[in-house]
Amino acid sequence: MTTRGKATGKSERLAVLNNAEQEALYGLPDFDDAQRLEYLALDESELALACSRQGLHAQIYCILQI
């Protein structure tokens, strides 16, 4: 096994995604108001289901699974 990459400062890891692609996949989403309503709002039945759970932790867990 060679340490040539370490001596020159280069990483021996394979770069599959560039920085922009990594940010698009793993960065924080940038929702506008319409997207926030579409993806993060609960309808009445979902809200009733979550509220039927005892304790805040159980309600949040339920919402995350919806």
PDBQT receptor file of N, H, CA, C and O in Angstrom, charges set to zero:
ATOM      1  N   MET A   1       0.850  -1.184   0.000  1.00  0.00    +0.000 N 
ATOM      2  CA  MET A   1       0.000   0.000   0.000  1.00  0.00    +0.000 C 
ATOM      3  C   MET A   1       0.888   1.237   0.000  1.00  0.00    +0.000 C 
ATOM      4  O   MET A   1       1.877   1.298   0.729  1.00  0.00    +0.000 OA
ATOM      5  N   THR A   2       0.543   2.194  -0.794  1.00  0.00    +0.000 N 
ATOM      6  H   THR A   2      -0.261   2.145  -1.387  1.00  0.00    +0.000 HD
ATOM      7  CA  THR A   2       1.374   3.385  -0.930  1.00  0.00    +0.000 C 
ATOM      8  C   THR A   2       0.791   4.563  -0.154  1.00  0.00    +0.000 C 
ATOM      9  O   THR A   2      -0.420   4.651   0.047  1.00  0.00    +0.000 OA
ATOM     10  N   THR A   3       1.663   5.458   0.275  1.00  0.00    +0.000 N 
ATOM     11  H   THR A   3       2.647   5.387   0.112  1.00  0.00    +0.000 HD
ATOM     12  CA  THR A   3       1.227   6.671   0.973  1.00  0.00    +0.000 C 
ATOM     13  C   THR A   3       1.470   7.897   0.108  1.00  0.00    +0.000 C 
ATOM     14  O   THR A   3       1.498   9.021   0.610  1.00  0.00    +0.000 OA
ATOM     15  N   ARG A   4       1.646   7.684  -1.189  1.00  0.00    +0.000 N 
ATOM     16  H   ARG A   4       1.623   6.771  -1.597  1.00  0.00    +0.000 HD
ATOM     17  CA  ARG A   4       1.942   8.777  -2.109  1.00  0.00    +0.000 C 
ATOM     18  C   ARG A   4       0.892   9.880  -2.038  1.00  0.00    +0.000 C 
ATOM     19  O   ARG A   4       1.240  11.061  -2.060  1.00  0.00    +0.000 OA
ATOM     20  N   GLY A   5      -0.394   9.514  -1.953  1.00  0.00    +0.000 N 
ATOM     21  H   GLY A   5      -0.677   8.555  -1.936  1.00  0.00    +0.000 HD
ATOM     22  CA  GLY A   5      -1.456  10.513  -1.892  1.00  0.00    +0.000 C 
ATOM     23  C   GLY A   5      -1.352  11.382  -0.652  1.00  0.00    +0.000 C 
ATOM     24  O   GLY A   5      -1.649  12.576  -0.702  1.00  0.00    +0.000 OA
ATOM     25  N   LYS A   6      -0.934  10.792   0.460  1.00  0.00    +0.000 N 
ATOM     26  H   LYS A   6      -0.693   9.822   0.500  1.00  0.00    +0.000 HD
ATOM     27  CA  LYS A   6      -0.805  11.556   1.698  1.00  0.00    +0.000 C 
ATOM     28  C   LYS A   6       0.368  12.523   1.624  1.00  0.00    +0.000 C 
ATOM     29  O   LYS A   6       0.290  13.637   2.142  1.00  0.00    +0.000 OA
ATOM     30  N   ALA A   7       1.445  12.107   0.988  1.00  0.00    +0.000 N 
ATOM     31  H   ALA A   7       1.508  11.202   0.567  1.00  0.00    +0.000 HD
ATOM     32  CA  ALA A   7       2.629  12.953   0.896  1.00  0.00    +0.000 C 
ATOM     33  C   ALA A   7       2.370  14.176   0.020  1.00  0.00    +0.000 C 
ATOM     34  O   ALA A   7       2.908  15.251   0.286  1.00  0.00    +0.000 OA
ATOM     35  N   THR A   8       1.564  14.026  -1.006  1.00  0.00    +0.000 N 
ATOM     36  H   THR A   8       1.128  13.152  -1.223  1.00  0.00    +0.000 HD
ATOM     37  CA  THR A   8       1.291  15.147  -1.910  1.00  0.00    +0.000 C 
ATOM     38  C   THR A   8       0.073  15.946  -1.482  1.00  0.00    +0.000 C 
ATOM     39  O   THR A   8      -0.216  16.985  -2.076  1.00  0.00    +0.000 OA
ATOM     40  N   GLY A   9      -0.642  15.494  -0.475  1.00  0.00    +0.000 N 
ATOM     41  H   GLY A   9      -0.407  14.650   0.008  1.00  0.00    +0.000 HD
ATOM     42  CA  GLY A   9      -1.817  16.214   0.001  1.00  0.00    +0.000 C 
ATOM     43  C   GLY A   9      -3.088  15.831  -0.729  1.00  0.00    +0.000 C 
ATOM     44  O   GLY A   9      -4.146  16.398  -0.454  1.00  0.00    +0.000 OA
ATOM     45  N   LYS A  10      -3.016  14.895  -1.644  1.00  0.00    +0.000 N 
ATOM     46  H   LYS A  10      -2.157  14.435  -1.868  1.00  0.00    +0.000 HD
ATOM     47  CA  LYS A  10      -4.200  14.463  -2.384  1.00  0.00    +0.000 C 
ATOM     48  C   LYS A  10      -4.924  13.373  -1.610  1.00  0.00    +0.000 C 
ATOM     49  O   LYS A  10      -4.299  12.545  -0.947  1.00  0.00    +0.000 OA
ATOM     50  N   SER A  11      -6.226  13.385  -1.701  1.00  0.00    +0.000 N 
ATOM     51  H   SER A  11      -6.733  14.058  -2.240  1.00  0.00    +0.000 HD
ATOM     52  CA  SER A  11      -7.022  12.342  -1.068  1.00  0.00    +0.000 C 
ATOM     53  C   SER A  11      -7.136  11.165  -2.021  1.00  0.00    +0.000 C 
ATOM     54  O   SER A  11      -7.291  11.348  -3.228  1.00  0.00    +0.000 OA
ATOM     55  N   GLU A  12      -7.061   9.968  -1.484  1.00  0.00    +0.000 N 
ATOM     56  H   GLU A  12      -6.935   9.819  -0.503  1.00  0.00    +0.000 HD
ATOM     57  CA  GLU A  12      -7.197   8.770  -2.301  1.00  0.00    +0.000 C 
ATOM     58  C   GLU A  12      -8.654   8.344  -2.426  1.00  0.00    +0.000 C 
ATOM     59  O   GLU A  12      -8.938   7.294  -3.002  1.00  0.00    +0.000 OA
ATOM     60  N   ARG A  13      -9.568   9.129  -1.906  1.00  0.00    +0.000 N 
ATOM     61  H   ARG A  13      -9.336   9.982  -1.438  1.00  0.00    +0.000 HD
ATOM     62  CA  ARG A  13     -10.988   8.806  -1.988  1.00  0.00    +0.000 C 
ATOM     63  C   ARG A  13     -11.528   9.163  -3.366  1.00  0.00    +0.000 C 
ATOM     64  O   ARG A  13     -11.083  10.125  -3.992  1.00  0.00    +0.000 OA
ATOM     65  N   LEU A  14     -12.470   8.395  -3.815  1.00  0.00    +0.000 N 
ATOM     66  H   LEU A  14     -12.832   7.614  -3.305  1.00  0.00    +0.000 HD
ATOM     67  CA  LEU A  14     -13.129   8.637  -5.081  1.00  0.00    +0.000 C 
ATOM     68  C   LEU A  14     -14.187   9.715  -4.896  1.00  0.00    +0.000 C 
ATOM     69  O   LEU A  14     -15.047   9.587  -4.024  1.00  0.00    +0.000 OA
ATOM     70  N   ALA A  15     -14.143  10.761  -5.689  1.00  0.00    +0.000 N 
ATOM     71  H   ALA A  15     -13.445  10.865  -6.397  1.00  0.00    +0.000 HD
ATOM     72  CA  ALA A  15     -15.128  11.837  -5.615  1.00  0.00    +0.000 C 
ATOM     73  C   ALA A  15     -16.257  11.527  -6.589  1.00  0.00    +0.000 C 
ATOM     74  O   ALA A  15     -16.079  11.638  -7.802  1.00  0.00    +0.000 OA
ATOM     75  N   VAL A  16     -17.412  11.141  -6.068  1.00  0.00    +0.000 N 
ATOM     76  H   VAL A  16     -17.556  11.051  -5.083  1.00  0.00    +0.000 HD
ATOM     77  CA  VAL A  16     -18.552  10.784  -6.904  1.00  0.00    +0.000 C 
ATOM     78  C   VAL A  16     -19.407  12.007  -7.193  1.00  0.00    +0.000 C 
ATOM     79  O   VAL A  16     -19.891  12.178  -8.312  1.00  0.00    +0.000 OA
ATOM     80  N   LEU A  17     -19.596  12.853  -6.197  1.00  0.00    +0.000 N 
ATOM     81  H   LEU A  17     -19.203  12.714  -5.288  1.00  0.00    +0.000 HD
ATOM     82  CA  LEU A  17     -20.424  14.055  -6.337  1.00  0.00    +0.000 C 
ATOM     83  C   LEU A  17     -19.566  15.296  -6.152  1.00  0.00    +0.000 C 
ATOM     84  O   LEU A  17     -18.677  15.324  -5.301  1.00  0.00    +0.000 OA
ATOM     85  N   ASN A  18     -19.836  16.320  -6.950  1.00  0.00    +0.000 N 
ATOM     86  H   ASN A  18     -20.559  16.297  -7.642  1.00  0.00    +0.000 HD
ATOM     87  CA  ASN A  18     -19.140  17.588  -6.729  1.00  0.00    +0.000 C 
ATOM     88  C   ASN A  18     -19.845  18.342  -5.601  1.00  0.00    +0.000 C 
ATOM     89  O   ASN A  18     -20.862  17.875  -5.087  1.00  0.00    +0.000 OA
ATOM     90  N   ASN A  19     -19.320  19.488  -5.218  1.00  0.00    +0.000 N 
ATOM     91  H   ASN A  19     -18.494  19.867  -5.636  1.00  0.00    +0.000 HD
ATOM     92  CA  ASN A  19     -19.869  20.236  -4.072  1.00  0.00    +0.000 C 
ATOM     93  C   ASN A  19     -21.318  20.652  -4.282  1.00  0.00    +0.000 C 
ATOM     94  O   ASN A  19     -22.120  20.576  -3.352  1.00  0.00    +0.000 OA
ATOM     95  N   ALA A  20     -21.667  21.092  -5.490  1.00  0.00    +0.000 N 
ATOM     96  H   ALA A  20     -21.015  21.154  -6.246  1.00  0.00    +0.000 HD
ATOM     97  CA  ALA A  20     -23.048  21.518  -5.766  1.00  0.00    +0.000 C 
ATOM     98  C   ALA A  20     -24.010  20.341  -5.654  1.00  0.00    +0.000 C 
ATOM     99  O   ALA A  20     -25.114  20.494  -5.130  1.00  0.00    +0.000 OA
ATOM    100  N   GLU A  21     -23.607  19.175  -6.138  1.00  0.00    +0.000 N 
ATOM    101  H   GLU A  21     -22.710  19.051  -6.564  1.00  0.00    +0.000 HD
ATOM    102  CA  GLU A  21     -24.461  17.987  -6.052  1.00  0.00    +0.000 C 
ATOM    103  C   GLU A  21     -24.620  17.531  -4.606  1.00  0.00    +0.000 C 
ATOM    104  O   GLU A  21     -25.708  17.118  -4.205  1.00  0.00    +0.000 OA
ATOM    105  N   GLN A  22     -23.552  17.601  -3.823  1.00  0.00    +0.000 N 
ATOM    106  H   GLN A  22     -22.668  17.937  -4.149  1.00  0.00    +0.000 HD
ATOM    107  CA  GLN A  22     -23.639  17.247  -2.406  1.00  0.00    +0.000 C 
ATOM    108  C   GLN A  22     -24.590  18.186  -1.675  1.00  0.00    +0.000 C 
ATOM    109  O   GLN A  22     -25.393  17.744  -0.852  1.00  0.00    +0.000 OA
ATOM    110  N   GLU A  23     -24.503  19.469  -1.970  1.00  0.00    +0.000 N 
ATOM    111  H   GLU A  23     -23.851  19.828  -2.638  1.00  0.00    +0.000 HD
ATOM    112  CA  GLU A  23     -25.390  20.452  -1.330  1.00  0.00    +0.000 C 
ATOM    113  C   GLU A  23     -26.841  20.203  -1.716  1.00  0.00    +0.000 C 
ATOM    114  O   GLU A  23     -27.733  20.304  -0.874  1.00  0.00    +0.000 OA
ATOM    115  N   ALA A  24     -27.084  19.878  -2.985  1.00  0.00    +0.000 N 
ATOM    116  H   ALA A  24     -26.359  19.796  -3.669  1.00  0.00    +0.000 HD
ATOM    117  CA  ALA A  24     -28.453  19.622  -3.445  1.00  0.00    +0.000 C 
ATOM    118  C   ALA A  24     -29.050  18.408  -2.743  1.00  0.00    +0.000 C 
ATOM    119  O   ALA A  24     -30.240  18.402  -2.428  1.00  0.00    +0.000 OA
ATOM    120  N   LEU A  25     -28.246  17.390  -2.496  1.00  0.00    +0.000 N 
ATOM    121  H   LEU A  25     -27.279  17.396  -2.752  1.00  0.00    +0.000 HD
ATOM    122  CA  LEU A  25     -28.748  16.168  -1.862  1.00  0.00    +0.000 C 
ATOM    123  C   LEU A  25     -28.798  16.249  -0.341  1.00  0.00    +0.000 C 
ATOM    124  O   LEU A  25     -29.748  15.765   0.275  1.00  0.00    +0.000 OA
ATOM    125  N   TYR A  26     -27.788  16.852   0.265  1.00  0.00    +0.000 N 
ATOM    126  H   TYR A  26     -27.016  17.245  -0.235  1.00  0.00    +0.000 HD
ATOM    127  CA  TYR A  26     -27.651  16.780   1.719  1.00  0.00    +0.000 C 
ATOM    128  C   TYR A  26     -27.820  18.117   2.437  1.00  0.00    +0.000 C 
ATOM    129  O   TYR A  26     -27.851  18.148   3.667  1.00  0.00    +0.000 OA
ATOM    130  N   GLY A  27     -27.929  19.214   1.702  1.00  0.00    +0.000 N 
ATOM    131  H   GLY A  27     -27.904  19.189   0.703  1.00  0.00    +0.000 HD
ATOM    132  CA  GLY A  27     -28.081  20.531   2.318  1.00  0.00    +0.000 C 
ATOM    133  C   GLY A  27     -29.511  20.753   2.793  1.00  0.00    +0.000 C 
ATOM    134  O   GLY A  27     -30.400  19.940   2.540  1.00  0.00    +0.000 OA
ATOM    135  N   LEU A  28     -29.709  21.846   3.472  1.00  0.00    +0.000 N 
ATOM    136  H   LEU A  28     -28.987  22.507   3.678  1.00  0.00    +0.000 HD
ATOM    137  CA  LEU A  28     -31.047  22.193   3.944  1.00  0.00    +0.000 C 
ATOM    138  C   LEU A  28     -31.930  22.584   2.766  1.00  0.00    +0.000 C 
ATOM    139  O   LEU A  28     -31.470  23.277   1.859  1.00  0.00    +0.000 OA
ATOM    140  N   PRO A  29     -33.186  22.153   2.761  1.00  0.00    +0.000 N 
ATOM    141  CA  PRO A  29     -34.072  22.512   1.655  1.00  0.00    +0.000 C 
ATOM    142  C   PRO A  29     -34.421  24.001   1.692  1.00  0.00    +0.000 C 
ATOM    143  O   PRO A  29     -34.441  24.622   2.755  1.00  0.00    +0.000 OA
ATOM    144  N   ASP A  30     -34.693  24.551   0.526  1.00  0.00    +0.000 N 
ATOM    145  H   ASP A  30     -34.677  24.047  -0.337  1.00  0.00    +0.000 HD
ATOM    146  CA  ASP A  30     -35.052  25.962   0.415  1.00  0.00    +0.000 C 
ATOM    147  C   ASP A  30     -36.485  26.042  -0.097  1.00  0.00    +0.000 C 
ATOM    148  O   ASP A  30     -36.716  26.279  -1.282  1.00  0.00    +0.000 OA
ATOM    149  N   PHE A  31     -37.457  25.840   0.814  1.00  0.00    +0.000 N 
ATOM    150  H   PHE A  31     -37.270  25.648   1.777  1.00  0.00    +0.000 HD
ATOM    151  CA  PHE A  31     -38.869  25.854   0.446  1.00  0.00    +0.000 C 
ATOM    152  C   PHE A  31     -39.392  27.279   0.383  1.00  0.00    +0.000 C 
ATOM    153  O   PHE A  31     -39.040  28.113   1.218  1.00  0.00    +0.000 OA
ATOM    154  N   ASP A  32     -40.241  27.562  -0.616  1.00  0.00    +0.000 N 
ATOM    155  H   ASP A  32     -40.527  26.885  -1.294  1.00  0.00    +0.000 HD
ATOM    156  CA  ASP A  32     -40.981  28.817  -0.595  1.00  0.00    +0.000 C 
ATOM    157  C   ASP A  32     -42.295  28.550   0.152  1.00  0.00    +0.000 C 
ATOM    158  O   ASP A  32     -42.538  27.422   0.581  1.00  0.00    +0.000 OA
ATOM    159  N   ASP A  33     -43.132  29.564   0.310  1.00  0.00    +0.000 N 
ATOM    160  H   ASP A  33     -42.934  30.480  -0.039  1.00  0.00    +0.000 HD
ATOM    161  CA  ASP A  33     -44.358  29.414   1.101  1.00  0.00    +0.000 C 
ATOM    162  C   ASP A  33     -45.297  28.359   0.526  1.00  0.00    +0.000 C 
ATOM    163  O   ASP A  33     -45.894  27.592   1.281  1.00  0.00    +0.000 OA
ATOM    164  N   ALA A  34     -45.437  28.308  -0.788  1.00  0.00    +0.000 N 
ATOM    165  H   ALA A  34     -44.952  28.931  -1.402  1.00  0.00    +0.000 HD
ATOM    166  CA  ALA A  34     -46.335  27.337  -1.413  1.00  0.00    +0.000 C 
ATOM    167  C   ALA A  34     -45.833  25.912  -1.204  1.00  0.00    +0.000 C 
ATOM    168  O   ALA A  34     -46.623  25.011  -0.922  1.00  0.00    +0.000 OA
ATOM    169  N   GLN A  35     -44.530  25.704  -1.339  1.00  0.00    +0.000 N 
ATOM    170  H   GLN A  35     -43.888  26.436  -1.568  1.00  0.00    +0.000 HD
ATOM    171  CA  GLN A  35     -43.966  24.371  -1.120  1.00  0.00    +0.000 C 
ATOM    172  C   GLN A  35     -44.096  23.961   0.339  1.00  0.00    +0.000 C 
ATOM    173  O   GLN A  35     -44.359  22.797   0.640  1.00  0.00    +0.000 OA
ATOM    174  N   ARG A  36     -43.911  24.913   1.240  1.00  0.00    +0.000 N 
ATOM    175  H   ARG A  36     -43.697  25.858   0.995  1.00  0.00    +0.000 HD
ATOM    176  CA  ARG A  36     -44.047  24.621   2.666  1.00  0.00    +0.000 C 
ATOM    177  C   ARG A  36     -45.458  24.137   2.977  1.00  0.00    +0.000 C 
ATOM    178  O   ARG A  36     -45.635  23.178   3.727  1.00  0.00    +0.000 OA
ATOM    179  N   LEU A  37     -46.463  24.799   2.402  1.00  0.00    +0.000 N 
ATOM    180  H   LEU A  37     -46.319  25.578   1.793  1.00  0.00    +0.000 HD
ATOM    181  CA  LEU A  37     -47.855  24.384   2.611  1.00  0.00    +0.000 C 
ATOM    182  C   LEU A  37     -48.130  23.008   2.007  1.00  0.00    +0.000 C 
ATOM    183  O   LEU A  37     -48.825  22.186   2.605  1.00  0.00    +0.000 OA
ATOM    184  N   GLU A  38     -47.582  22.767   0.825  1.00  0.00    +0.000 N 
ATOM    185  H   GLU A  38     -47.018  23.435   0.339  1.00  0.00    +0.000 HD
ATOM    186  CA  GLU A  38     -47.841  21.501   0.142  1.00  0.00    +0.000 C 
ATOM    187  C   GLU A  38     -47.197  20.313   0.846  1.00  0.00    +0.000 C 
ATOM    188  O   GLU A  38     -47.831  19.270   1.004  1.00  0.00    +0.000 OA
ATOM    189  N   TYR A  39     -45.959  20.458   1.267  1.00  0.00    +0.000 N 
ATOM    190  H   TYR A  39     -45.444  21.305   1.139  1.00  0.00    +0.000 HD
ATOM    191  CA  TYR A  39     -45.211  19.319   1.791  1.00  0.00    +0.000 C 
ATOM    192  C   TYR A  39     -45.238  19.176   3.309  1.00  0.00    +0.000 C 
ATOM    193  O   TYR A  39     -45.037  18.073   3.819  1.00  0.00    +0.000 OA
ATOM    194  N   LEU A  40     -45.478  20.255   4.040  1.00  0.00    +0.000 N 
ATOM    195  H   LEU A  40     -45.641  21.151   3.626  1.00  0.00    +0.000 HD
ATOM    196  CA  LEU A  40     -45.336  20.192   5.492  1.00  0.00    +0.000 C 
ATOM    197  C   LEU A  40     -46.632  20.374   6.268  1.00  0.00    +0.000 C 
ATOM    198  O   LEU A  40     -46.631  20.249   7.492  1.00  0.00    +0.000 OA
ATOM    199  N   ALA A  41     -47.733  20.664   5.591  1.00  0.00    +0.000 N 
ATOM    200  H   ALA A  41     -47.734  20.766   4.596  1.00  0.00    +0.000 HD
ATOM    201  CA  ALA A  41     -49.007  20.858   6.287  1.00  0.00    +0.000 C 
ATOM    202  C   ALA A  41     -49.710  19.514   6.476  1.00  0.00    +0.000 C 
ATOM    203  O   ALA A  41     -49.555  18.599   5.667  1.00  0.00    +0.000 OA
ATOM    204  N   LEU A  42     -50.477  19.413   7.546  1.00  0.00    +0.000 N 
ATOM    205  H   LEU A  42     -50.603  20.156   8.203  1.00  0.00    +0.000 HD
ATOM    206  CA  LEU A  42     -51.262  18.208   7.824  1.00  0.00    +0.000 C 
ATOM    207  C   LEU A  42     -52.727  18.485   7.518  1.00  0.00    +0.000 C 
ATOM    208  O   LEU A  42     -53.234  19.571   7.799  1.00  0.00    +0.000 OA
ATOM    209  N   ASP A  43     -53.406  17.493   6.940  1.00  0.00    +0.000 N 
ATOM    210  H   ASP A  43     -52.994  16.611   6.712  1.00  0.00    +0.000 HD
ATOM    211  CA  ASP A  43     -54.851  17.667   6.765  1.00  0.00    +0.000 C 
ATOM    212  C   ASP A  43     -55.541  17.290   8.075  1.00  0.00    +0.000 C 
ATOM    213  O   ASP A  43     -54.880  16.885   9.031  1.00  0.00    +0.000 OA
ATOM    214  N   GLU A  44     -56.856  17.420   8.120  1.00  0.00    +0.000 N 
ATOM    215  H   GLU A  44     -57.393  17.749   7.343  1.00  0.00    +0.000 HD
ATOM    216  CA  GLU A  44     -57.595  17.212   9.377  1.00  0.00    +0.000 C 
ATOM    217  C   GLU A  44     -57.431  15.801   9.923  1.00  0.00    +0.000 C 
ATOM    218  O   GLU A  44     -57.259  15.620  11.129  1.00  0.00    +0.000 OA
ATOM    219  N   SER A  45     -57.480  14.806   9.055  1.00  0.00    +0.000 N 
ATOM    220  H   SER A  45     -57.619  14.953   8.075  1.00  0.00    +0.000 HD
ATOM    221  CA  SER A  45     -57.375  13.420   9.531  1.00  0.00    +0.000 C 
ATOM    222  C   SER A  45     -55.972  13.118  10.058  1.00  0.00    +0.000 C 
ATOM    223  O   SER A  45     -55.827  12.398  11.045  1.00  0.00    +0.000 OA
ATOM    224  N   GLU A  46     -54.938  13.661   9.409  1.00  0.00    +0.000 N 
ATOM    225  H   GLU A  46     -55.056  14.246   8.606  1.00  0.00    +0.000 HD
ATOM    226  CA  GLU A  46     -53.567  13.453   9.880  1.00  0.00    +0.000 C 
ATOM    227  C   GLU A  46     -53.342  14.149  11.213  1.00  0.00    +0.000 C 
ATOM    228  O   GLU A  46     -52.699  13.596  12.105  1.00  0.00    +0.000 OA
ATOM    229  N   LEU A  47     -53.866  15.352  11.352  1.00  0.00    +0.000 N 
ATOM    230  H   LEU A  47     -54.389  15.801  10.628  1.00  0.00    +0.000 HD
ATOM    231  CA  LEU A  47     -53.734  16.085  12.607  1.00  0.00    +0.000 C 
ATOM    232  C   LEU A  47     -54.479  15.377  13.732  1.00  0.00    +0.000 C 
ATOM    233  O   LEU A  47     -53.978  15.301  14.854  1.00  0.00    +0.000 OA
ATOM    234  N   ALA A  48     -55.673  14.856  13.441  1.00  0.00    +0.000 N 
ATOM    235  H   ALA A  48     -56.080  14.918  12.530  1.00  0.00    +0.000 HD
ATOM    236  CA  ALA A  48     -56.440  14.123  14.454  1.00  0.00    +0.000 C 
ATOM    237  C   ALA A  48     -55.696  12.866  14.888  1.00  0.00    +0.000 C 
ATOM    238  O   ALA A  48     -55.674  12.528  16.071  1.00  0.00    +0.000 OA
ATOM    239  N   LEU A  49     -55.089  12.176  13.929  1.00  0.00    +0.000 N 
ATOM    240  H   LEU A  49     -55.108  12.450  12.968  1.00  0.00    +0.000 HD
ATOM    241  CA  LEU A  49     -54.323  10.972  14.257  1.00  0.00    +0.000 C 
ATOM    242  C   LEU A  49     -53.149  11.313  15.166  1.00  0.00    +0.000 C 
ATOM    243  O   LEU A  49     -52.916  10.627  16.162  1.00  0.00    +0.000 OA
ATOM    244  N   ALA A  50     -52.411  12.363  14.832  1.00  0.00    +0.000 N 
ATOM    245  H   ALA A  50     -52.601  12.920  14.024  1.00  0.00    +0.000 HD
ATOM    246  CA  ALA A  50     -51.260  12.756  15.646  1.00  0.00    +0.000 C 
ATOM    247  C   ALA A  50     -51.697  13.203  17.038  1.00  0.00    +0.000 C 
ATOM    248  O   ALA A  50     -51.056  12.860  18.032  1.00  0.00    +0.000 OA
ATOM    249  N   CYS A  51     -52.779  13.962  17.112  1.00  0.00    +0.000 N 
ATOM    250  H   CYS A  51     -53.300  14.240  16.306  1.00  0.00    +0.000 HD
ATOM    251  CA  CYS A  51     -53.254  14.459  18.408  1.00  0.00    +0.000 C 
ATOM    252  C   CYS A  51     -53.825  13.352  19.285  1.00  0.00    +0.000 C 
ATOM    253  O   CYS A  51     -53.951  13.526  20.497  1.00  0.00    +0.000 OA
ATOM    254  N   SER A  52     -54.169  12.225  18.692  1.00  0.00    +0.000 N 
ATOM    255  H   SER A  52     -54.067  12.083  17.707  1.00  0.00    +0.000 HD
ATOM    256  CA  SER A  52     -54.701  11.115  19.482  1.00  0.00    +0.000 C 
ATOM    257  C   SER A  52     -53.604  10.387  20.263  1.00  0.00    +0.000 C 
ATOM    258  O   SER A  52     -53.900   9.576  21.140  1.00  0.00    +0.000 OA
ATOM    259  N   ARG A  53     -52.363  10.670  19.953  1.00  0.00    +0.000 N 
ATOM    260  H   ARG A  53     -52.122  11.329  19.240  1.00  0.00    +0.000 HD
ATOM    261  CA  ARG A  53     -51.240  10.049  20.667  1.00  0.00    +0.000 C 
ATOM    262  C   ARG A  53     -50.996  10.788  21.972  1.00  0.00    +0.000 C 
ATOM    263  O   ARG A  53     -51.184  12.002  22.056  1.00  0.00    +0.000 OA
ATOM    264  N   GLN A  54     -50.578  10.050  22.986  1.00  0.00    +0.000 N 
ATOM    265  H   GLN A  54     -50.425   9.064  22.919  1.00  0.00    +0.000 HD
ATOM    266  CA  GLN A  54     -50.287  10.673  24.276  1.00  0.00    +0.000 C 
ATOM    267  C   GLN A  54     -48.842  11.126  24.308  1.00  0.00    +0.000 C 
ATOM    268  O   GLN A  54     -47.939  10.359  23.971  1.00  0.00    +0.000 OA
ATOM    269  N   GLY A  55     -48.623  12.338  24.701  1.00  0.00    +0.000 N 
ATOM    270  H   GLY A  55     -49.356  12.961  24.975  1.00  0.00    +0.000 HD
ATOM    271  CA  GLY A  55     -47.276  12.875  24.836  1.00  0.00    +0.000 C 
ATOM    272  C   GLY A  55     -46.782  13.511  23.543  1.00  0.00    +0.000 C 
ATOM    273  O   GLY A  55     -47.072  13.043  22.442  1.00  0.00    +0.000 OA
ATOM    274  N   LEU A  56     -46.037  14.577  23.711  1.00  0.00    +0.000 N 
ATOM    275  H   LEU A  56     -45.801  14.957  24.605  1.00  0.00    +0.000 HD
ATOM    276  CA  LEU A  56     -45.521  15.317  22.564  1.00  0.00    +0.000 C 
ATOM    277  C   LEU A  56     -44.581  14.465  21.721  1.00  0.00    +0.000 C 
ATOM    278  O   LEU A  56     -44.621  14.526  20.492  1.00  0.00    +0.000 OA
ATOM    279  N   HIS A  57     -43.732  13.667  22.378  1.00  0.00    +0.000 N 
ATOM    280  H   HIS A  57     -43.699  13.618  23.376  1.00  0.00    +0.000 HD
ATOM    281  CA  HIS A  57     -42.785  12.843  21.621  1.00  0.00    +0.000 C 
ATOM    282  C   HIS A  57     -43.518  11.847  20.730  1.00  0.00    +0.000 C 
ATOM    283  O   HIS A  57     -43.086  11.601  19.604  1.00  0.00    +0.000 OA
ATOM    284  N   ALA A  58     -44.605  11.278  21.204  1.00  0.00    +0.000 N 
ATOM    285  H   ALA A  58     -44.956  11.478  22.119  1.00  0.00    +0.000 HD
ATOM    286  CA  ALA A  58     -45.383  10.324  20.412  1.00  0.00    +0.000 C 
ATOM    287  C   ALA A  58     -46.103  11.025  19.261  1.00  0.00    +0.000 C 
ATOM    288  O   ALA A  58     -46.231  10.465  18.172  1.00  0.00    +0.000 OA
ATOM    289  N   GLN A  59     -46.571  12.245  19.504  1.00  0.00    +0.000 N 
ATOM    290  H   GLN A  59     -46.466  12.700  20.388  1.00  0.00    +0.000 HD
ATOM    291  CA  GLN A  59     -47.234  13.010  18.444  1.00  0.00    +0.000 C 
ATOM    292  C   GLN A  59     -46.248  13.372  17.334  1.00  0.00    +0.000 C 
ATOM    293  O   GLN A  59     -46.564  13.244  16.151  1.00  0.00    +0.000 OA
ATOM    294  N   ILE A  60     -45.071  13.817  17.714  1.00  0.00    +0.000 N 
ATOM    295  H   ILE A  60     -44.815  13.920  18.675  1.00  0.00    +0.000 HD
ATOM    296  CA  ILE A  60     -44.051  14.167  16.720  1.00  0.00    +0.000 C 
ATOM    297  C   ILE A  60     -43.622  12.931  15.944  1.00  0.00    +0.000 C 
ATOM    298  O   ILE A  60     -43.465  12.990  14.725  1.00  0.00    +0.000 OA
ATOM    299  N   TYR A  61     -43.434  11.824  16.629  1.00  0.00    +0.000 N 
ATOM    300  H   TYR A  61     -43.562  11.776  17.619  1.00  0.00    +0.000 HD
ATOM    301  CA  TYR A  61     -43.055  10.577  15.968  1.00  0.00    +0.000 C 
ATOM    302  C   TYR A  61     -44.119  10.166  14.955  1.00  0.00    +0.000 C 
ATOM    303  O   TYR A  61     -43.789   9.718  13.857  1.00  0.00    +0.000 OA
ATOM    304  N   CYS A  62     -45.367  10.311  15.311  1.00  0.00    +0.000 N 
ATOM    305  H   CYS A  62     -45.635  10.675  16.203  1.00  0.00    +0.000 HD
ATOM    306  CA  CYS A  62     -46.475   9.985  14.413  1.00  0.00    +0.000 C 
ATOM    307  C   CYS A  62     -46.447  10.883  13.178  1.00  0.00    +0.000 C 
ATOM    308  O   CYS A  62     -46.602  10.398  12.058  1.00  0.00    +0.000 OA
ATOM    309  N   ILE A  63     -46.254  12.176  13.371  1.00  0.00    +0.000 N 
ATOM    310  H   ILE A  63     -46.128  12.570  14.281  1.00  0.00    +0.000 HD
ATOM    311  CA  ILE A  63     -46.214  13.122  12.248  1.00  0.00    +0.000 C 
ATOM    312  C   ILE A  63     -45.052  12.806  11.318  1.00  0.00    +0.000 C 
ATOM    313  O   ILE A  63     -45.200  12.872  10.098  1.00  0.00    +0.000 OA
ATOM    314  N   LEU A  64     -43.908  12.466  11.876  1.00  0.00    +0.000 N 
ATOM    315  H   LEU A  64     -43.788  12.413  12.868  1.00  0.00    +0.000 HD
ATOM    316  CA  LEU A  64     -42.746  12.150  11.043  1.00  0.00    +0.000 C 
ATOM    317  C   LEU A  64     -42.964  10.905  10.193  1.00  0.00    +0.000 C 
ATOM    318  O   LEU A  64     -42.359  10.762   9.130  1.00  0.00    +0.000 OA
ATOM    319  N   GLN A  65     -43.817  10.011  10.654  1.00  0.00    +0.000 N 
ATOM    320  H   GLN A  65     -44.308  10.127  11.518  1.00  0.00    +0.000 HD
ATOM    321  CA  GLN A  65     -44.074   8.795   9.892  1.00  0.00    +0.000 C 
ATOM    322  C   GLN A  65     -45.146   8.970   8.828  1.00  0.00    +0.000 C 
ATOM    323  O   GLN A  65     -45.280   8.124   7.943  1.00  0.00    +0.000 OA
ATOM    324  N   ILE A  66     -45.908  10.049   8.899  1.00  0.00    +0.000 N 
ATOM    325  H   ILE A  66     -45.799  10.736   9.617  1.00  0.00    +0.000 HD
ATOM    326  CA  ILE A  66     -46.986  10.267   7.918  1.00  0.00    +0.000 C 
ATOM    327  C   ILE A  66     -46.417  10.562   6.578  1.00  0.00    +0.000 C 
ATOM    328  O   ILE A  66     -47.164  10.774   5.622  1.00  0.00    +0.000 OA
TER     329      ILE A  66
